[in-house]
């Protein structure tokens, strides 16, 4: 069933951020002077032109977050701003569509849609005109005189949408609006929602959708936020680059679904970056590509792990492996992540399995291992690939470290930039992709470094 909440806009719409949350949190005091924290301090924004999907496990505070952002509930700390005004002092023009329809059973479809306009004091003639137009928009033309009990679940859902949209909200909030419907009806309504959004038929600038359905989020959203729990906090927040309409069977779609599933089911591990997605352009702009977080593991550790797995038949439970080696799981995981990033391992449901290239690496001599590592690094690690290509392109085959640190700085903290660079240098040297002159803080091709050393010896 569906209910709506709407307030009137007094602040004019702008092109910037509509809603901005700064350090908002939610907690409940206890008699023992302690408090239960539901939402940890969180920053979040809603901007025009985006459908934002909020995912998270049960108990992560998704609905609580929605209520705070919409002004329906006050945060325990922090502030929500509506066009940079505290939301409690600005009449935020929003509508909320909840899981339940909550239609008035004694009112007709038309009267249900008119209800929020009547509450605002809109004259009867204008109420009727706007409500009829909205009913037509959502495909309910001809059902104005029907009562809710005469409608199917999908049609009652449309009435709920019409009632939410008739007030022309700047932001439409939706709390699992399709969860009470059968699969086919829900799919049909999702398609209709996207069509209304794409054609700008919906009188709204942004949509904020709370859902537990991963595929639904990837189908609809321009941006996806995934919450962790105990307390609720943002684990990952990324743009969806896939063009509409989206194909559930495409590799990019399934990669995103798998990525979100792993974030949701592995709360003990910091999430990696969302997988790169095809945007429909033939050539992808390198400046828009995001660097993977390189696990801080040495090539020797990766080699040792792969050799151990060969002895165990090529597959093992990662937690059993850590226990047998007397490793803390947190110490073993960076090595596993590095091997997975390089394409030497596959990780599924806590099990690790060697790939074909991983098996070849483990069974090869040292020189061949370096060749396999070099090919894997260039193929799978953007930073290493860029360093190698920049060195080949430069006439003197040297590039300053700062050039790449400046690019990493757009994505990582200053300390993490240094750690990422240290790991990249270790991997690149091992693979003989490049060498690094620590005194000059410059990358050089391995052959060039040897030539310079020989010249210096000859001069002496």
SULWOSUL-V659108 format. One record per helix or strand of 2 or more residues. SS is the DSSP state (alpha for helix, beta for strand). FROM is the first residue (numbers start at 1). LEN is the number of residues. If there is no record, write none. Layout:
ss->SS from->FROM len->LEN
ss->SS from->FROM len->LEN
//
This chain:
ss->beta from->4 len->3
ss->beta from->17 len->13
ss->beta from->35 len->13
ss->beta from->51 len->6
ss->alpha from->62 len->9
ss->beta from->77 len->6
ss->beta from->85 len->2
ss->alpha from->87 len->3
ss->beta from->94 len->4
ss->alpha from->109 len->11
ss->alpha from->124 len->14
ss->alpha from->148 len->3
ss->alpha from->153 len->13
ss->beta from->171 len->5
ss->alpha from->183 len->16
ss->beta from->206 len->5
ss->alpha from->214 len->7
ss->beta from->223 len->6
ss->beta from->232 len->8
ss->alpha from->251 len->15
ss->alpha from->286 len->3
ss->alpha from->299 len->13
ss->beta from->315 len->3
ss->alpha from->318 len->7
ss->alpha from->329 len->13
ss->beta from->345 len->4
ss->beta from->351 len->4
ss->alpha from->356 len->7
ss->alpha from->366 len->15
ss->alpha from->382 len->12
ss->beta from->398 len->3
ss->alpha from->401 len->8
ss->alpha from->414 len->17
ss->beta from->435 len->3
ss->beta from->442 len->3
ss->alpha from->446 len->14
//
